[in-house]
Amino acid sequence: MSLRRFIQDKLTDAQLDAINNAVNSYQNYYLASADYTTTDSNTVIEYASGSYTVTLHTPTGNKLLYVTNSGTGIISVNGDGFSEVVYMNESFELFFNGTNWILL
């Protein structure tokens, strides 16, 4: 029996769906090099250089978003009622709860 089949036999469909959704969400990586407005397809946005502004869109539902600054610039993250700065070598995990973006 394969490991995949063994795991599928032990977990419920809901648990398997949750795992698949979590894994698939990390595949939406975007390396930004200019001001940027997020989209529903973004999960990870990385800035490797420069100082820019990320504008948070209003998602269609709950949404996790990671903004990371691996460069030396300063990244401003702004949205409806949300404003934070991501300094060099920092990352933010943000969650849209259906109403507001919140910093986790």
RAFENUR-V637988 format. One record per backbone hydrogen bond with DSSP energy under -0.5 kcal/mol. CO is the residue of the C=O (numbers start at 1). NH is the residue of the N-H. E is the energy in kcal/mol with one decimal. If there is no record, write none. Layout:
co=(CO | CO)
nh=(NH | NH)
e=(E | E)
This chain:
co=(2 | 3 | 4 | 5 | 6 | 7 | 7 | 12 | 13 | 14 | 15 | 16 | 17 | 18 | 19 | 20 | 21 | 22 | 23 | 24 | 25 | 27 | 28 | 28 | 30 | 30 | 32 | 36 | 36 | 39 | 43 | 44 | 45 | 46 | 46 | 47 | 47 | 52 | 53 | 53 | 54 | 54 | 55 | 57 | 63 | 65 | 66 | 67 | 68 | 68 | 69 | 69 | 71 | 74 | 74 | 75 | 76 | 76 | 77 | 78 | 79 | 79 | 82 | 84 | 85 | 86 | 87 | 90 | 92 | 92 | 93 | 94 | 95 | 95 | 96 | 100 | 102)
nh=(6 | 7 | 8 | 9 | 10 | 10 | 11 | 16 | 17 | 18 | 19 | 20 | 21 | 22 | 23 | 24 | 25 | 26 | 26 | 27 | 28 | 29 | 43 | 44 | 32 | 46 | 48 | 38 | 55 | 42 | 66 | 30 | 68 | 32 | 48 | 70 | 71 | 76 | 36 | 55 | 56 | 78 | 38 | 59 | 96 | 94 | 45 | 92 | 47 | 70 | 89 | 90 | 89 | 52 | 76 | 86 | 54 | 78 | 84 | 56 | 81 | 82 | 79 | 77 | 87 | 75 | 90 | 69 | 67 | 94 | 104 | 65 | 97 | 102 | 63 | 97 | 95)
e=(-2.3 | -2.6 | -2.4 | -2.0 | -1.0 | -0.7 | -1.6 | -2.3 | -2.6 | -2.2 | -2.1 | -2.6 | -2.6 | -2.1 | -2.4 | -2.6 | -1.9 | -0.8 | -0.8 | -1.5 | -1.0 | -1.2 | -2.1 | -1.9 | -0.8 | -2.5 | -0.6 | -0.5 | -2.9 | -1.3 | -3.1 | -2.5 | -2.8 | -2.6 | -0.5 | -2.3 | -1.0 | -2.6 | -2.4 | -0.5 | -0.6 | -3.0 | -2.4 | -0.8 | -2.9 | -3.6 | -2.7 | -2.9 | -2.3 | -0.6 | -2.0 | -0.6 | -0.5 | -0.8 | -0.6 | -3.4 | -3.6 | -0.5 | -2.4 | -3.6 | -0.9 | -1.8 | -2.6 | -3.2 | -0.7 | -2.3 | -1.7 | -2.7 | -2.4 | -0.6 | -3.0 | -2.4 | -0.6 | -2.6 | -1.6 | -2.2 | -2.5)
